[in-house]
């Protein structure tokens, strides 16, 4: 299975497209994970569900099997790693470079890079 962390960003959507191409070519299933770090207001929940609905429609166009879930954790990297361990052979993440002297994609990506020992495909914006 492929784990696809999503957040509604353009980089996340590009990562979804790449994961769907891989899934279609290999027959793998994709699990889209939205990590909610908010208080759960209806408007926020609607946005989260909208992101997952958009990803589901995209998966349908690619003809791949998709499951979706929302994780309620404070630390996105922890949620991604917890979901990935034991169930997924690949994580496909969309990332955006942060300004600075060194290449950096944010704390969540950095934590996943350090902790995940299996294949990880990073799609940069």
MOPAC internal coordinates of N, CA, C and O (Angstrom, degrees):
PM7 1SCF
backbone

  N    0.0000 0     0.00 0     0.00 0    0    0    0
  C    1.4482 1     0.00 0     0.00 0    1    0    0
  C    1.5219 1   110.16 1     0.00 0    2    1    0
  O    1.2310 1   121.78 1   -26.34 1    3    2    1
  N    1.3222 1   114.20 1   153.66 1    3    2    1
  C    1.4627 1   122.00 1   178.15 1    5    3    2
  C    1.5267 1   107.97 1  -110.16 1    6    5    3
  O    1.2310 1   120.58 1   -51.13 1    7    6    5
  N    1.3318 1   116.50 1   128.87 1    7    6    5
  C    1.4600 1   120.60 1   174.43 1    9    7    6
  C    1.5174 1   108.43 1   -96.38 1   10    9    7
  O    1.2310 1   121.10 1   -52.28 1   11   10    9
  N    1.3211 1   115.50 1   127.72 1   11   10    9
  C    1.4571 1   122.71 1  -178.01 1   13   11   10
  C    1.5280 1   109.30 1  -121.16 1   14   13   11
  O    1.2310 1   119.61 1   -85.82 1   15   14   13
  N    1.3358 1   118.36 1    94.18 1   15   14   13
  C    1.4649 1   119.10 1   173.81 1   17   15   14
  C    1.5357 1   108.89 1   -68.99 1   18   17   15
  O    1.2310 1   120.15 1   -47.96 1   19   18   17
  N    1.3261 1   117.31 1   132.04 1   19   18   17
  C    1.4671 1   121.12 1  -178.49 1   21   19   18
  C    1.5238 1   110.09 1  -127.35 1   22   21   19
  O    1.2310 1   121.42 1   -27.98 1   23   22   21
  N    1.3436 1   114.88 1   152.02 1   23   22   21
  C    1.4676 1   119.47 1   177.06 1   25   23   22
  C    1.5279 1   112.76 1  -144.20 1   26   25   23
  O    1.2310 1   120.10 1  -175.39 1   27   26   25
  N    1.3164 1   117.42 1     4.61 1   27   26   25
  C    1.4578 1   120.49 1   178.52 1   29   27   26
  C    1.5121 1   114.77 1    91.16 1   30   29   27
  O    1.2310 1   119.64 1   177.76 1   31   30   29
  N    1.3146 1   118.29 1    -2.24 1   31   30   29
  C    1.4651 1   121.39 1  -179.92 1   33   31   30
  C    1.5291 1   110.62 1   -78.60 1   34   33   31
  O    1.2310 1   120.18 1   -19.94 1   35   34   33
  N    1.3327 1   117.26 1   160.06 1   35   34   33
  C    1.4711 1   119.69 1   175.69 1   37   35   34
  C    1.5344 1   112.53 1   -58.02 1   38   37   35
  O    1.2310 1   119.98 1   142.01 1   39   38   37
  N    1.3307 1   117.65 1   -37.99 1   39   38   37
  C    1.4706 1   120.53 1   178.58 1   41   39   38
  C    1.5228 1   110.48 1   -64.82 1   42   41   39
  O    1.2310 1   120.39 1   141.68 1   43   42   41
  N    1.3094 1   116.87 1   -38.32 1   43   42   41
  C    1.4604 1   121.82 1   178.65 1   45   43   42
  C    1.5285 1   110.54 1   -64.72 1   46   45   43
  O    1.2310 1   120.63 1   139.17 1   47   46   45
  N    1.3105 1   116.40 1   -40.83 1   47   46   45
  C    1.4711 1   119.88 1   178.86 1   49   47   46
  C    1.5280 1   110.82 1   -66.32 1   50   49   47
  O    1.2310 1   120.08 1   139.67 1   51   50   49
  N    1.3314 1   117.45 1   -40.33 1   51   50   49
  C    1.4724 1   119.80 1   177.24 1   53   51   50
  C    1.5261 1   110.54 1   -63.60 1   54   53   51
  O    1.2310 1   120.51 1   141.11 1   55   54   53
  N    1.3225 1   116.63 1   -38.89 1   55   54   53
  C    1.4658 1   120.40 1   176.63 1   57   55   54
  C    1.5280 1   110.22 1   -62.65 1   58   57   55
  O    1.2310 1   120.49 1   141.86 1   59   58   57
  N    1.3200 1   116.68 1   -38.14 1   59   58   57
  C    1.4657 1   120.35 1   177.29 1   61   59   58
  C    1.5249 1   110.35 1   -61.38 1   62   61   59
  O    1.2310 1   120.49 1   134.36 1   63   62   61
  N    1.3180 1   116.68 1   -45.64 1   63   62   61
  C    1.4636 1   119.96 1   179.93 1   65   63   62
  C    1.5225 1   111.28 1   -60.64 1   66   65   63
  O    1.2310 1   120.19 1   137.21 1   67   66   65
  N    1.3344 1   117.24 1   -42.79 1   67   66   65
  C    1.4679 1   121.01 1   178.72 1   69   67   66
  C    1.5273 1   110.07 1   -64.46 1   70   69   67
  O    1.2310 1   120.25 1   136.47 1   71   70   69
  N    1.3250 1   117.12 1   -43.53 1   71   70   69
  C    1.4691 1   119.61 1  -179.35 1   73   71   70
  C    1.5244 1   110.89 1   -64.28 1   74   73   71
  O    1.2310 1   120.01 1   145.69 1   75   74   73
  N    1.3265 1   117.59 1   -34.31 1   75   74   73
  C    1.4603 1   120.09 1   179.63 1   77   75   74
  C    1.5253 1   111.48 1   -71.60 1   78   77   75
  O    1.2310 1   120.28 1   143.66 1   79   78   77
  N    1.3237 1   117.07 1   -36.34 1   79   78   77
  C    1.4701 1   120.18 1   175.15 1   81   79   78
  C    1.5300 1   109.55 1   -62.92 1   82   81   79
  O    1.2310 1   120.50 1   134.82 1   83   82   81
  N    1.3220 1   116.65 1   -45.18 1   83   82   81
  C    1.4702 1   120.70 1   178.21 1   85   83   82
  C    1.5273 1   111.13 1   -62.63 1   86   85   83
  O    1.2310 1   120.55 1   136.74 1   87   86   85
  N    1.3178 1   116.55 1   -43.26 1   87   86   85
  C    1.4629 1   120.77 1  -179.17 1   89   87   86
  C    1.5238 1   111.14 1   -64.45 1   90   89   87
  O    1.2310 1   120.77 1   138.23 1   91   90   89
  N    1.3074 1   116.14 1   -41.77 1   91   90   89
  C    1.4684 1   119.43 1   179.33 1   93   91   90
  C    1.5216 1   110.61 1   -64.17 1   94   93   91
  O    1.2310 1   120.31 1   141.52 1   95   94   93
  N    1.3284 1   117.01 1   -38.48 1   95   94   93
  C    1.4673 1   121.01 1  -178.51 1   97   95   94
  C    1.5261 1   112.55 1   -72.89 1   98   97   95
  O    1.2310 1   120.26 1   151.20 1   99   98   97
  N    1.3329 1   117.11 1   -28.80 1   99   98   97
  C    1.4680 1   120.14 1  -174.26 1  101   99   98
  C    1.5243 1   114.21 1  -110.02 1  102  101   99
  O    1.2310 1   120.41 1   168.15 1  103  102  101
  N    1.3260 1   116.82 1   -11.85 1  103  102  101
  C    1.4623 1   119.98 1  -175.96 1  105  103  102
  C    1.5191 1   113.58 1    81.06 1  106  105  103
  O    1.2310 1   120.47 1  -169.22 1  107  106  105
  N    1.3220 1   116.72 1    10.78 1  107  106  105
  C    1.4712 1   120.80 1  -179.17 1  109  107  106
  C    1.5275 1   110.82 1   -73.37 1  110  109  107
  O    1.2310 1   121.46 1   -21.62 1  111  110  109
  N    1.3046 1   114.81 1   158.38 1  111  110  109
  C    1.4589 1   121.85 1   173.91 1  113  111  110
  C    1.5295 1   107.83 1   -97.79 1  114  113  111
  O    1.2310 1   120.19 1   -34.14 1  115  114  113
  N    1.3227 1   117.25 1   145.86 1  115  114  113
  C    1.4628 1   122.38 1   178.88 1  117  115  114
  C    1.5268 1   108.59 1  -110.28 1  118  117  115
  O    1.2310 1   121.14 1   -44.15 1  119  118  117
  N    1.3237 1   115.42 1   135.85 1  119  118  117
  C    1.4566 1   121.83 1   175.46 1  121  119  118
  C    1.5268 1   107.81 1  -115.68 1  122  121  119
  O    1.2310 1   120.46 1   -70.00 1  123  122  121
  N    1.3350 1   116.73 1   110.00 1  123  122  121
  C    1.4643 1   121.51 1   178.37 1  125  123  122
  C    1.5251 1   108.71 1   -86.65 1  126  125  123
  O    1.2310 1   121.07 1   -51.98 1  127  126  125
  N    1.3203 1   115.56 1   128.02 1  127  126  125
  C    1.4631 1   122.21 1  -177.20 1  129  127  126
  C    1.5239 1   109.64 1  -120.91 1  130  129  127
  O    1.2310 1   120.78 1   -58.96 1  131  130  129
  N    1.3238 1   116.11 1   121.04 1  131  130  129
  C    1.4612 1   121.96 1   173.59 1  133  131  130
  C    1.5249 1   106.84 1  -105.70 1  134  133  131
  O    1.2310 1   120.33 1   -58.49 1  135  134  133
  N    1.3189 1   116.98 1   121.51 1  135  134  133
  C    1.4642 1   120.70 1   179.17 1  137  135  134
  C    1.5220 1   108.22 1   -95.99 1  138  137  135
  O    1.2310 1   121.09 1   -67.32 1  139  138  137
  N    1.3234 1   115.51 1   112.68 1  139  138  137
  C    1.4578 1   121.67 1  -179.31 1  141  139  138
  C    1.5194 1   109.52 1   -90.73 1  142  141  139
  O    1.2310 1   120.74 1   -58.91 1  143  142  141
  N    1.3048 1   116.19 1   121.09 1  143  142  141
  C    1.4608 1   121.28 1   179.02 1  145  143  142
  C    1.5252 1   110.26 1  -113.51 1  146  145  143
  O    1.2310 1   121.20 1  -151.61 1  147  146  145
  N    1.3166 1   115.31 1    28.39 1  147  146  145
  C    1.4617 1   120.44 1  -176.98 1  149  147  146
  C    1.5220 1   109.96 1  -113.81 1  150  149  147
  O    1.2310 1   121.53 1     3.29 1  151  150  149
  N    1.3202 1   114.67 1  -176.71 1  151  150  149
  C    1.4616 1   120.98 1  -175.67 1  153  151  150
  C    1.5249 1   113.90 1   -87.55 1  154  153  151
  O    1.2310 1   119.48 1   179.51 1  155  154  153
  N    1.3201 1   118.60 1    -0.49 1  155  154  153
  C    1.4590 1   120.72 1   174.39 1  157  155  154
  C    1.5145 1   115.77 1    86.28 1  158  157  155
  O    1.2310 1   119.19 1  -159.06 1  159  158  157
  N    1.3305 1   119.15 1    20.94 1  159  158  157
  C    1.4571 1   120.72 1   175.56 1  161  159  158
  C    1.5276 1   110.18 1   -60.58 1  162  161  159
  O    1.2310 1   120.63 1   -24.69 1  163  162  161
  N    1.3089 1   116.41 1   155.31 1  163  162  161
  C    1.4659 1   121.66 1  -176.63 1  165  163  162
  C    1.5260 1   111.78 1   -58.58 1  166  165  163
  O    1.2310 1   120.06 1   139.61 1  167  166  165
  N    1.3206 1   117.48 1   -40.39 1  167  166  165
  C    1.4640 1   120.32 1  -178.93 1  169  167  166
  C    1.5282 1   110.76 1   -65.68 1  170  169  167
  O    1.2310 1   120.81 1   138.87 1  171  170  169
  N    1.3255 1   116.06 1   -41.13 1  171  170  169
  C    1.4619 1   120.64 1   178.31 1  173  171  170
  C    1.5184 1   110.03 1   -65.96 1  174  173  171
  O    1.2310 1   120.61 1   135.27 1  175  174  173
  N    1.3179 1   116.43 1   -44.73 1  175  174  173
  C    1.4724 1   121.20 1   179.18 1  177  175  174
  C    1.5277 1   109.91 1   -60.40 1  178  177  175
  O    1.2310 1   120.21 1   140.55 1  179  178  177
  N    1.3091 1   117.20 1   -39.45 1  179  178  177
  C    1.4607 1   121.40 1   178.73 1  181  179  178
  C    1.5241 1   110.76 1   -62.93 1  182  181  179
  O    1.2310 1   120.19 1   139.49 1  183  182  181
  N    1.3341 1   117.25 1   -40.51 1  183  182  181
  C    1.4663 1   120.91 1   178.06 1  185  183  182
  C    1.5217 1   110.41 1   -64.36 1  186  185  183
  O    1.2310 1   120.43 1   134.68 1  187  186  185
  N    1.3322 1   116.79 1   -45.32 1  187  186  185
  C    1.4646 1   121.02 1   179.62 1  189  187  186
  C    1.5261 1   110.61 1   -58.92 1  190  189  187
  O    1.2310 1   120.94 1   132.71 1  191  190  189
  N    1.3262 1   115.80 1   -47.29 1  191  190  189
  C    1.4608 1   120.33 1   179.56 1  193  191  190
  C    1.5227 1   110.97 1   -64.66 1  194  193  191
  O    1.2310 1   120.34 1   145.55 1  195  194  193
  N    1.3397 1   116.96 1   -34.45 1  195  194  193
  C    1.4602 1   121.01 1   177.39 1  197  195  194
  C    1.5188 1   112.30 1   -64.44 1  198  197  195
  O    1.2310 1   120.51 1   139.37 1  199  198  197
  N    1.3277 1   116.63 1   -40.63 1  199  198  197
  C    1.4654 1   120.80 1   177.37 1  201  199  198
  C    1.5236 1   109.58 1   -61.65 1  202  201  199
  O    1.2310 1   120.52 1   133.26 1  203  202  201
  N    1.3358 1   116.61 1   -46.74 1  203  202  201
  C    1.4667 1   120.03 1  -179.28 1  205  203  202
  C    1.5269 1   111.87 1   -67.38 1  206  205  203
  O    1.2310 1   120.26 1   145.24 1  207  206  205
  N    1.3274 1   117.11 1   -34.76 1  207  206  205
  C    1.4709 1   120.17 1   177.58 1  209  207  206
  C    1.5267 1   110.06 1   -64.80 1  210  209  207
  O    1.2310 1   120.43 1   137.81 1  211  210  209
  N    1.3246 1   116.79 1   -42.19 1  211  210  209
  C    1.4624 1   121.29 1   177.71 1  213  211  210
  C    1.5297 1   110.67 1   -60.42 1  214  213  211
  O    1.2310 1   120.49 1   136.41 1  215  214  213
  N    1.3305 1   116.68 1   -43.59 1  215  214  213
  C    1.4612 1   121.45 1   179.39 1  217  215  214
  C    1.5297 1   109.95 1   -65.32 1  218  217  215
  O    1.2310 1   120.30 1   140.13 1  219  218  217
  N    1.3318 1   117.03 1   -39.87 1  219  218  217
  C    1.4713 1   120.84 1   179.18 1  221  219  218
  C    1.5264 1   110.98 1   -63.88 1  222  221  219
  O    1.2310 1   120.26 1   139.53 1  223  222  221
  N    1.3262 1   117.11 1   -40.47 1  223  222  221
  C    1.4658 1   120.12 1   177.82 1  225  223  222
  C    1.5209 1   110.92 1   -65.12 1  226  225  223
  O    1.2310 1   120.51 1   141.66 1  227  226  225
  N    1.3176 1   116.63 1   -38.34 1  227  226  225
  C    1.4585 1   120.97 1   177.83 1  229  227  226
  C    1.5318 1   110.23 1   -65.33 1  230  229  227
  O    1.2310 1   120.27 1   137.09 1  231  230  229
  N    1.3180 1   117.08 1   -42.91 1  231  230  229
  C    1.4746 1   121.20 1   178.41 1  233  231  230
  C    1.5238 1   110.70 1   -60.73 1  234  233  231
  O    1.2310 1   121.05 1   140.67 1  235  234  233
  N    1.3165 1   115.61 1   -39.33 1  235  234  233
  C    1.4689 1   120.00 1   179.34 1  237  235  234
  C    1.5278 1   110.53 1   -62.58 1  238  237  235
  O    1.2310 1   120.50 1   139.19 1  239  238  237
  N    1.3219 1   116.66 1   -40.81 1  239  238  237
  C    1.4700 1   120.11 1   178.29 1  241  239  238
  C    1.5241 1   111.80 1   -63.43 1  242  241  239
  O    1.2310 1   120.78 1   147.22 1  243  242  241
  N    1.3331 1   116.11 1   -32.78 1  243  242  241
  C    1.4640 1   120.40 1   178.43 1  245  243  242
  C    1.5274 1   111.97 1   -84.18 1  246  245  243
  O    1.2310 1   120.40 1   168.82 1  247  246  245
  N    1.3212 1   116.83 1   -11.18 1  247  246  245
  C    1.4558 1   120.93 1   179.54 1  249  247  246
  C    1.5157 1   114.06 1    71.94 1  250  249  247
  O    1.2310 1   120.32 1  -143.08 1  251  250  249
  N    1.3380 1   117.00 1    36.92 1  251  250  249
  C    1.4689 1   120.26 1  -179.58 1  253  251  250
  C    1.5307 1   110.67 1  -115.60 1  254  253  251
  O    1.2310 1   121.39 1   -23.60 1  255  254  253
  N    1.3157 1   114.94 1   156.40 1  255  254  253
  C    1.4669 1   121.65 1   178.03 1  257  255  254
  C    1.5269 1   108.79 1   -80.65 1  258  257  255
  O    1.2310 1   121.34 1   -48.20 1  259  258  257
  N    1.3197 1   115.05 1   131.80 1  259  258  257
  C    1.4634 1   120.61 1  -176.48 1  261  259  258
  C    1.5192 1   109.91 1  -136.14 1  262  261  259
  O    1.2310 1   121.01 1   -42.88 1  263  262  261
  N    1.3178 1   115.68 1   137.12 1  263  262  261
  C    1.4609 1   121.02 1   166.87 1  265  263  262
  C    1.5252 1   106.25 1  -118.20 1  266  265  263
  O    1.2310 1   120.78 1   -28.56 1  267  266  265
  N    1.3169 1   116.11 1   151.44 1  267  266  265
  C    1.4641 1   120.36 1  -179.01 1  269  267  266
  C    1.5197 1   109.61 1  -129.20 1  270  269  267
  O    1.2310 1   121.31 1   -28.74 1  271  270  269
  N    1.3130 1   115.09 1   151.26 1  271  270  269
  C    1.4561 1   119.36 1   174.47 1  273  271  270
  C    1.5214 1   110.31 1  -156.73 1  274  273  271
  O    1.2310 1   121.82 1   -25.20 1  275  274  273
  N    1.3271 1   114.13 1   154.80 1  275  274  273
  C    1.4558 1   122.31 1   174.81 1  277  275  274
  C    1.5222 1   106.94 1  -113.01 1  278  277  275
  O    1.2310 1   120.64 1   -52.30 1  279  278  277
  N    1.3196 1   116.38 1   127.70 1  279  278  277
  C    1.4605 1   122.02 1   177.90 1  281  279  278
  C    1.5196 1   108.60 1  -105.44 1  282  281  279
  O    1.2310 1   120.52 1   -47.88 1  283  282  281
  N    1.3072 1   116.61 1   132.12 1  283  282  281
  C    1.4650 1   122.18 1   178.70 1  285  283  282
  C    1.5197 1   109.36 1  -100.52 1  286  285  283
  O    1.2310 1   120.61 1   -99.48 1  287  286  285
  N    1.3090 1   116.43 1    80.52 1  287  286  285
  C    1.4682 1   120.88 1   178.55 1  289  287  286
  C    1.5185 1   108.51 1  -130.36 1  290  289  287
  O    1.2310 1   121.19 1   -26.76 1  291  290  289
  N    1.2887 1   115.34 1   153.24 1  291  290  289
  C    1.4626 1   119.70 1   177.79 1  293  291  290
  C    1.5215 1   111.70 1   -74.74 1  294  293  291
  O    1.2310 1   120.26 1   141.91 1  295  294  293
  N    1.3195 1   117.11 1   -38.09 1  295  294  293
  C    1.4661 1   120.93 1  -177.13 1  297  295  294
  C    1.5253 1   109.83 1  -102.32 1  298  297  295
  O    1.2310 1   120.80 1   -66.02 1  299  298  297
  N    1.3201 1   116.08 1   113.98 1  299  298  297
  C    1.4614 1   120.50 1  -177.63 1  301  299  298
  C    1.5218 1   111.87 1   -62.24 1  302  301  299
  O    1.2310 1   120.08 1   137.15 1  303  302  301
  N    1.3322 1   117.45 1   -42.85 1  303  302  301
  C    1.4677 1   120.01 1  -178.84 1  305  303  302
  C    1.5199 1   110.89 1   -60.73 1  306  305  303
  O    1.2310 1   120.32 1   138.97 1  307  306  305
  N    1.3163 1   116.99 1   -41.03 1  307  306  305
  C    1.4684 1   120.95 1   178.60 1  309  307  306
  C    1.5284 1   110.60 1   -61.44 1  310  309  307
  O    1.2310 1   120.55 1   136.54 1  311  310  309
  N    1.3189 1   116.55 1   -43.46 1  311  310  309
  C    1.4640 1   120.42 1   179.38 1  313  311  310
  C    1.5245 1   111.09 1   -63.56 1  314  313  311
  O    1.2310 1   120.51 1   136.99 1  315  314  313
  N    1.3213 1   116.62 1   -43.01 1  315  314  313
  C    1.4673 1   121.23 1   179.91 1  317  315  314
  C    1.5262 1   110.15 1   -62.69 1  318  317  315
  O    1.2310 1   120.43 1   131.63 1  319  318  317
  N    1.3094 1   116.78 1   -48.37 1  319  318  317
  C    1.4662 1   120.78 1  -177.61 1  321  319  318
  C    1.5238 1   111.93 1   -67.38 1  322  321  319
  O    1.2310 1   120.15 1   140.57 1  323  322  321
  N    1.3191 1   117.32 1   -39.43 1  323  322  321
  C    1.4638 1   120.77 1   178.11 1  325  323  322
  C    1.5182 1   110.53 1   -62.02 1  326  325  323
  O    1.2310 1   120.31 1   135.54 1  327  326  325
  N    1.3106 1   117.02 1   -44.46 1  327  326  325
  C    1.4648 1   121.03 1   179.32 1  329  327  326
  C    1.5198 1   111.24 1   -67.13 1  330  329  327
  O    1.2310 1   120.22 1   141.21 1  331  330  329
  N    1.3136 1   117.19 1   -38.79 1  331  330  329
  C    1.4666 1   121.10 1  -174.18 1  333  331  330
  C    1.5221 1   113.12 1   -72.13 1  334  333  331
  O    1.2310 1   120.22 1   142.86 1  335  334  333
  N    1.3132 1   117.18 1   -37.14 1  335  334  333
  C    1.4731 1   120.57 1  -173.23 1  337  335  334
  C    1.5213 1   111.59 1   -61.84 1  338  337  335
  O    1.2310 1   121.72 1   -52.93 1  339  338  337
  N    1.3290 1   114.31 1   127.07 1  339  338  337
  C    1.4493 1   120.88 1   175.23 1  341  339  338
  C    1.5090 1   116.05 1    81.02 1  342  341  339
  O    1.2310 1   119.59 1   167.80 1  343  342  341
  N    1.3134 1   118.38 1   -12.20 1  343  342  341
  C    1.4645 1   120.76 1  -175.71 1  345  343  342
  C    1.5195 1   113.64 1  -122.29 1  346  345  343
  O    1.2310 1   120.08 1   159.23 1  347  346  345
  N    1.3141 1   117.45 1   -20.77 1  347  346  345
  C    1.4599 1   120.39 1  -172.46 1  349  347  346
  C    1.5203 1   110.64 1  -127.63 1  350  349  347
  O    1.2310 1   121.06 1   -42.68 1  351  350  349
  N    1.3224 1   115.57 1   137.32 1  351  350  349
  C    1.4558 1   120.38 1   178.11 1  353  351  350
  C    1.5106 1   112.81 1   -93.29 1  354  353  351
  O    1.2310 1   120.52 1   167.10 1  355  354  353
  N    1.3300 1   116.60 1   -12.90 1  355  354  353
  C    1.4608 1   121.20 1  -175.33 1  357  355  354
  C    1.5176 1   109.52 1  -149.19 1  358  357  355
  O    1.2310 1   121.06 1   -41.47 1  359  358  357
  N    1.3264 1   115.58 1   138.53 1  359  358  357
  C    1.4670 1   122.00 1   169.60 1  361  359  358
  C    1.5202 1   106.65 1  -111.84 1  362  361  359
  O    1.2310 1   120.63 1   -49.17 1  363  362  361
  N    1.3288 1   116.39 1   130.83 1  363  362  361
  C    1.4661 1   121.84 1   174.23 1  365  363  362
  C    1.5261 1   106.18 1  -115.52 1  366  365  363
  O    1.2310 1   120.74 1   -64.28 1  367  366  365
  N    1.3443 1   116.19 1   115.72 1  367  366  365
  C    1.4662 1   121.84 1  -176.06 1  369  367  366
  C    1.5185 1   111.74 1  -120.18 1  370  369  367
  O    1.2310 1   120.90 1   -45.15 1  371  370  369
  N    1.3106 1   115.88 1   134.85 1  371  370  369
  C    1.4508 1   121.05 1   169.44 1  373  371  370
  C    1.5156 1   108.43 1   -88.81 1  374  373  371
  O    1.2310 1   120.29 1   -47.84 1  375  374  373
  N    1.3232 1   117.06 1   132.16 1  375  374  373
  C    1.4652 1   121.55 1  -178.09 1  377  375  374
  C    1.5224 1   110.24 1  -135.10 1  378  377  375
  O    1.2310 1   121.26 1   -20.47 1  379  378  377
  N    1.3176 1   115.19 1   159.53 1  379  378  377
  C    1.4615 1   121.38 1   176.08 1  381  379  378
  C    1.5188 1   108.56 1  -125.40 1  382  381  379
  O    1.2310 1   120.11 1   -52.69 1  383  382  381
  N    1.3285 1   117.39 1   127.31 1  383  382  381
  C    1.4683 1   119.80 1   178.57 1  385  383  382
  C    1.5261 1   110.80 1   -62.13 1  386  385  383
  O    1.2310 1   120.92 1   -39.15 1  387  386  385
  N    1.3168 1   115.85 1   140.85 1  387  386  385
  C    1.4594 1   122.03 1   176.36 1  389  387  386
  C    1.5234 1   108.34 1   -98.78 1  390  389  387
  O    1.2310 1   119.88 1   -32.61 1  391  390  389
  N    1.3267 1   117.83 1   147.39 1  391  390  389
  C    1.4627 1   119.38 1   179.42 1  393  391  390
  C    1.5235 1   111.36 1   -66.49 1  394  393  391
  O    1.2310 1   121.22 1   -31.44 1  395  394  393
  N    1.3139 1   115.26 1   148.56 1  395  394  393
  C    1.4587 1   121.10 1   178.71 1  397  395  394
  C    1.5101 1   110.65 1   151.01 1  398  397  395
  O    1.2310 1   121.00 1    -4.69 1  399  398  397
  N    1.3200 1   115.69 1   175.31 1  399  398  397
  C    1.4606 1   121.01 1  -178.14 1  401  399  398
  C    1.5190 1   112.34 1   -72.97 1  402  401  399
  O    1.2310 1   120.06 1   148.07 1  403  402  401
  N    1.3307 1   117.48 1   -31.93 1  403  402  401
  C    1.4561 1   121.26 1  -179.88 1  405  403  402
  C    1.5231 1   109.72 1  -106.18 1  406  405  403
  O    1.2310 1   121.03 1   -27.93 1  407  406  405
  N    1.3236 1   115.63 1   152.07 1  407  406  405
  C    1.4564 1   120.73 1   177.42 1  409  407  406
  C    1.5247 1   109.10 1   -68.06 1  410  409  407
  O    1.2310 1   120.54 1   -58.19 1  411  410  409
  N    1.3233 1   116.57 1   121.81 1  411  410  409
  C    1.4608 1   121.65 1  -177.02 1  413  411  410
  C    1.5162 1   108.62 1  -144.97 1  414  413  411
  O    1.2310 1   120.73 1   -46.77 1  415  414  413
  N    1.3373 1   116.20 1   133.23 1  415  414  413
  C    1.4636 1   121.68 1  -177.58 1  417  415  414
  C    1.5267 1   113.00 1  -111.39 1  418  417  415
  O    1.2310 1   120.02 1  -167.16 1  419  418  417
  N    1.3148 1   117.58 1    12.84 1  419  418  417
  C    1.4574 1   120.88 1  -179.85 1  421  419  418
  C    1.5186 1   111.67 1   105.10 1  422  421  419
  O    1.2310 1   121.24 1   -17.67 1  423  422  421
  N    1.3268 1   115.24 1   162.33 1  423  422  421
  C    1.4617 1   120.93 1  -175.59 1  425  423  422
  C    1.5204 1   113.30 1   -65.45 1  426  425  423
  O    1.2310 1   120.19 1   139.43 1  427  426  425
  N    1.3235 1   117.24 1   -40.57 1  427  426  425
  C    1.4661 1   119.31 1  -179.15 1  429  427  426
  C    1.5177 1   110.50 1   -61.05 1  430  429  427
  O    1.2310 1   120.46 1   128.91 1  431  430  429
  N    1.3192 1   116.73 1   -51.09 1  431  430  429
  C    1.4656 1   120.26 1   179.82 1  433  431  430
  C    1.5236 1   110.89 1   -60.86 1  434  433  431
  O    1.2310 1   119.99 1   137.18 1  435  434  433
  N    1.3288 1   117.63 1   -42.82 1  435  434  433
  C    1.4664 1   120.88 1  -179.16 1  437  435  434
  C    1.5233 1   111.51 1   -60.97 1  438  437  435
  O    1.2310 1   120.30 1   138.79 1  439  438  437
  N    1.3104 1   117.04 1   -41.21 1  439  438  437
  C    1.4636 1   120.31 1   179.28 1  441  439  438
  C    1.5255 1   111.38 1   -67.15 1  442  441  439
  O    1.2310 1   120.33 1   139.87 1  443  442  441
  N    1.3225 1   116.97 1   -40.13 1  443  442  441
  C    1.4683 1   120.25 1   177.74 1  445  443  442
  C    1.5251 1   109.56 1   -66.00 1  446  445  443
  O    1.2310 1   119.88 1   136.85 1  447  446  445
  N    1.3325 1   117.84 1   -43.15 1  447  446  445
  C    1.4753 1   121.31 1   178.48 1  449  447  446
  C    1.5268 1   110.80 1   -54.71 1  450  449  447
  O    1.2310 1   120.77 1   134.71 1  451  450  449
  N    1.3333 1   116.12 1   -45.29 1  451  450  449
  C    1.4699 1   120.73 1  -176.63 1  453  451  450
  C    1.5272 1   112.79 1   -70.44 1  454  453  451
  O    1.2310 1   120.13 1   142.68 1  455  454  453
  N    1.3128 1   117.35 1   -37.32 1  455  454  453
  C    1.4641 1   120.41 1  -170.04 1  457  455  454
  C    1.5296 1   114.93 1   -94.51 1  458  457  455
  O    1.2310 1   119.71 1   153.78 1  459  458  457
  N    1.3088 1   118.16 1   -26.22 1  459  458  457
  C    1.4679 1   121.37 1  -174.80 1  461  459  458
  C    1.5228 1   109.63 1   -85.03 1  462  461  459
  O    1.2310 1   120.56 1   -54.51 1  463  462  461
  N    1.3207 1   116.54 1   125.49 1  463  462  461
  C    1.4624 1   121.17 1  -175.49 1  465  463  462
  C    1.5220 1   113.44 1  -102.21 1  466  465  463
  O    1.2310 1   119.96 1   177.55 1  467  466  465
  N    1.3018 1   117.69 1    -2.45 1  467  466  465
  C    1.4660 1   122.41 1   179.79 1  469  467  466
  C    1.5256 1   109.72 1  -102.23 1  470  469  467
  O    1.2310 1   120.06 1     0.38 1  471  470  469
  N    1.3285 1   117.49 1  -179.62 1  471  470  469
  C    1.4662 1   119.45 1  -179.17 1  473  471  470
  C    1.5324 1   112.78 1   -58.32 1  474  473  471
  O    1.2310 1   121.99 1   -41.11 1  475  474  473
  N    1.3174 1   113.80 1   138.89 1  475  474  473
  C    1.4600 1   122.77 1   179.66 1  477  475  474
  C    1.5200 1   107.22 1  -137.17 1  478  477  475
  O    1.2310 1   120.76 1   -55.73 1  479  478  477
  N    1.3152 1   116.14 1   124.27 1  479  478  477
  C    1.4601 1   121.39 1   178.64 1  481  479  478
  C    1.5195 1   107.70 1  -111.13 1  482  481  479
  O    1.2310 1   120.89 1   -58.25 1  483  482  481
  N    1.3289 1   115.90 1   121.75 1  483  482  481
  C    1.4578 1   121.82 1  -177.29 1  485  483  482
  C    1.5189 1   108.63 1  -108.92 1  486  485  483
  O    1.2310 1   121.10 1   -54.28 1  487  486  485
  N    1.3233 1   115.50 1   125.72 1  487  486  485
  C    1.4605 1   121.89 1   178.37 1  489  487  486
  C    1.5236 1   107.01 1  -109.46 1  490  489  487
  O    1.2310 1   120.76 1   -69.68 1  491  490  489
  N    1.3302 1   116.15 1   110.32 1  491  490  489
  C    1.4630 1   120.67 1  -177.35 1  493  491  490
  C    1.5199 1   110.69 1   -90.99 1  494  493  491
  O    1.2310 1   121.35 1   -33.27 1  495  494  493
  N    1.3218 1   115.02 1   146.73 1  495  494  493
  C    1.4645 1   120.20 1   178.34 1  497  495  494
  C    1.5091 1   110.47 1   -79.29 1  498  497  495
  O    1.2310 1   120.10 1   180.00 1  499  498  497

